[in-house]
Amino acid sequence: MKKIGILTSGGDAPGMNAAIRAVVRSGISAGLEVYGVFNGYEGLVNDNIRKLDRGDVSDIIIQGGTILGSARLEEFKLVEVREKAVANLAKHGIEGLVVIGGDGSYRGALALTEMGINCIGIPGTIDNDIDSTDYTIGFDTALNTVIENVDKLRDTSSSHHRCSVVEVMGNRCGDLAIYAGITTGAEVIVTKETGYDEAEVLERLNYFEQVKGKRHAILIISEKITDVHLLAQKISQHTGFSGRATILGHIQRGGSPTARDRILATQFGDKAVQALMSGEGGRCVGIVSEKVMTIDITEALRTPKKSRKPLFELHDRLV
Ligand code: ADP
């Protein structure tokens, strides 16, 4: 193998640039030429591909987002569209591809591998919703952004006898909510795993206010569960707190990656290059119990959802 490509796909995440840098520099150190594909799978189909040198990835380890851009291309599920991608890769002589993204991007990588282009996936998403790895690139940075913002809300909440309802991202994965809940000392955490029962949430808040005498409360809730503004209204009506909702939204996707994300991204990028060089394809990189490894994408997509029960129990003991 002489030439490999790299692309970022799906939602962007801080640390993707650190992974791009690692792939480019690790590839060049091993004697490969590395090509950047711009705007995800769209760039493969439109031949938006350019050779990257060491200098092209200088200074990007500290930058959030992705210098290659990202996009979603529904049509990539069609074989005739992927054939264009394969033809463009062949034109450049690119035999292997690193794909940084989430589950959807992994499916594209698997489909391309089946058409003769060896692909290695790298988990890049702030949601930590890829079950085959303990952590995805971007999760730690997003978590720290959530903590910073909730800490600020706590200051103003306590001055006003308020319950701050904070909606965090996660795309049906509760990790951002549970980790943020524990690290900010939130009173209530609601995720898909805990389930949502409005009456129970109001009752718990009343208990904290009346029995425990709390002057404020923080409620952290995953996105896509309920309308948080309506919930805040109900809190004002049915508890002693005044409810206020904050949707953190896309600020969770930005920022310079944390040390942890930079290290993870660097290890993942380097591992992906090694995997391609040893002839692997249709596999993805992950970290499990501190060990960086690759596994089959098919197996990764079948990994059962992680339960966070021990973390919820820990939270319950401390609140
Ligand atoms: P993520 O990678 O973050 O999960 P998406 O689910 O949006 O994000 O997937 C990113 C892109 O991967 C899609 O826009 C599409 O181009 C490609 N993709 C997703 N599913 C498939 C599939 N079954 N076959 C081929 N390509 C796919």
Boltz pocket constraint, residues with backbone or C-beta under 6 A from the ligand:
constraints:
  - pocket:
      binder: B
      contacts: [[A, 9], [A, 10], [A, 11], [A, 41], [A, 71], [A, 72], [A, 73], [A, 74], [A, 75], [A, 76], [A, 77], [A, 78], [A, 101], [A, 102], [A, 103], [A, 104], [A, 105], [A, 106], [A, 107], [A, 108], [A, 109], [A, 111], [A, 124], [A, 125]]
      max_distance: 6.0
